[in-house]
Amino acid sequence: MATIGDNACIQLQFTDAGDTTMATYGSGGVMQRTRIKENLVLLLNEIVDYSKVKKNQIRRPRRRNSFLFTTSCSTDVSITIATDHNYGNKQVISVTQTLYDYLLTNVREPPILRQLREETATMRGSQMQVSPDQAQLLAMLVQILGANRCIEVGVYTGYSSLAVALVLPESGILVACERDINSLQVAKKYYQQAGVSHKVDVRHGLAADTLNSMLENGEGCSYDFAFVDAEKRMYQEYFELLLKLVRVGGVIVIDNVLWHGKVADPMVNDKKTESIRSFNKALMDDKRVTISMVPVGDGMTICRKR
Ligand SMILES: C[S@@+](CC[C@H](N)C(=O)[O-])C[C@H]1O[C@@H](n2cnc3c(N)ncnc32)[C@H](O)[C@@H]1O
């Protein structure tokens, strides 16, 4: 049973797993799962002191037979989620809303990126764009690498690609692969407004086709940096192609590797989760790259080609 203090942020999710109702509950990143054997109210009372709770957020998620109940008490602070002696009692924190808001006040988001993010927020699929802190990290990696030639797989309305294009030198190029023409219209508008259109080579179509054609074109080992943020079940294929396109010492960053935490939940076995899980496992054993999985946004793995 999780211990939830007065200042915790609490999340409960109830789902039907076959004929058993399951509850996932916890504070911050510490989620636990249990069967609801008896009365739901008993379970809730066990977890939370309602006298301290603001009845603020109850919403229905997309799946039938489940609902998500999120509530927060007066002071939402960081929560230590790992003090396991196996790790030398290292204290690892979970990012709460308050802490994340603070983190965002320390991100230097260029006004044009903010404008794009805000326009995208009104559009369908806006949750797909990377967060400002992720975009800043991508841009920094490009700068540290001194990258000139970059690839992005999955552009959407252009937030992450614009972040990269803005820091590329004038001679730099970003090959931007996207299959959705409508999203690309927004991206192109912002490349133009930001004065970086000349640095972005937009490729409309299936990303794997574009990457294969680049290889056929003799562009192997000629790129410095690649970012993968498209179809999750294609990750291994994108990775293999990009590994051929990127030079030794070049970097490939993969987004969504923590997949909303589902990769760590053995109860979740849908195709996308399975696919990311097996990709992560393959990457862990892949001696062709050095890796670092970073819990930023939905989780990103940074791979450096050996
Ligand atoms: C998560 S979004 C990308 C978000 C973007 N990186 C950003 O920060 O705004 C994924 C995008 O990949 C595109 N996509 C999915 N499968 C694709 C494929 N096979 N080829 C090209 N684009 C694809 C989708 O249309 C979608 O726009």
The ligand as a MOL file (V3000), in Angstrom:
LIG
                    3D

  0  0  0     0  0            999 V3000
M  V30 BEGIN CTAB
M  V30 COUNTS 27 29 0 0 0
M  V30 BEGIN ATOM
M  V30 1 C 4.2640 12.1600 -32.2660 0
M  V30 2 S 3.9490 12.9670 -33.7510 0 CHG=1
M  V30 3 C 5.4030 13.8980 -34.0300 0
M  V30 4 C 5.5070 15.0980 -33.1260 0
M  V30 5 C 6.6390 16.0210 -33.4860 0
M  V30 6 N 7.9210 15.4010 -33.3360 0
M  V30 7 C 6.5410 17.2610 -32.6220 0
M  V30 8 O 7.3070 17.4280 -31.6800 0
M  V30 9 O 5.6380 18.0640 -32.8810 0 CHG=-1
M  V30 10 C 4.0910 11.6470 -34.9010 0
M  V30 11 C 3.9380 12.0550 -36.3380 0
M  V30 12 O 4.4360 10.9750 -37.1160 0
M  V30 13 C 3.6640 10.8830 -38.2730 0
M  V30 14 N 3.8040 9.5190 -38.7930 0
M  V30 15 C 3.3190 8.3810 -38.2620 0
M  V30 16 N 3.6790 7.3220 -39.0090 0
M  V30 17 C 4.4130 7.8010 -40.0290 0
M  V30 18 C 5.0630 7.1980 -41.1340 0
M  V30 19 N 5.0100 5.8710 -41.3210 0
M  V30 20 N 5.7280 7.9910 -41.9790 0
M  V30 21 C 5.7880 9.3320 -41.7860 0
M  V30 22 N 5.1860 9.9630 -40.7680 0
M  V30 23 C 4.5010 9.2090 -39.8980 0
M  V30 24 C 2.2510 11.2190 -37.8440 0
M  V30 25 O 1.4930 11.6740 -38.9350 0
M  V30 26 C 2.5010 12.2950 -36.7860 0
M  V30 27 O 2.3840 13.5760 -37.3390 0
M  V30 END ATOM
M  V30 BEGIN BOND
M  V30 1 1 1 2
M  V30 2 1 2 3
M  V30 3 1 2 10
M  V30 4 1 3 4
M  V30 5 1 4 5
M  V30 6 1 5 6
M  V30 7 1 5 7
M  V30 8 2 7 8
M  V30 9 1 7 9
M  V30 10 1 10 11
M  V30 11 1 11 12
M  V30 12 1 11 26
M  V30 13 1 12 13
M  V30 14 1 13 14
M  V30 15 1 13 24
M  V30 16 1 14 15
M  V30 17 1 14 23
M  V30 18 2 15 16
M  V30 19 1 16 17
M  V30 20 1 17 18
M  V30 21 2 17 23
M  V30 22 1 18 19
M  V30 23 2 18 20
M  V30 24 1 20 21
M  V30 25 2 21 22
M  V30 26 1 22 23
M  V30 27 1 24 25
M  V30 28 1 24 26
M  V30 29 1 26 27
M  V30 END BOND
M  V30 END CTAB
M  END
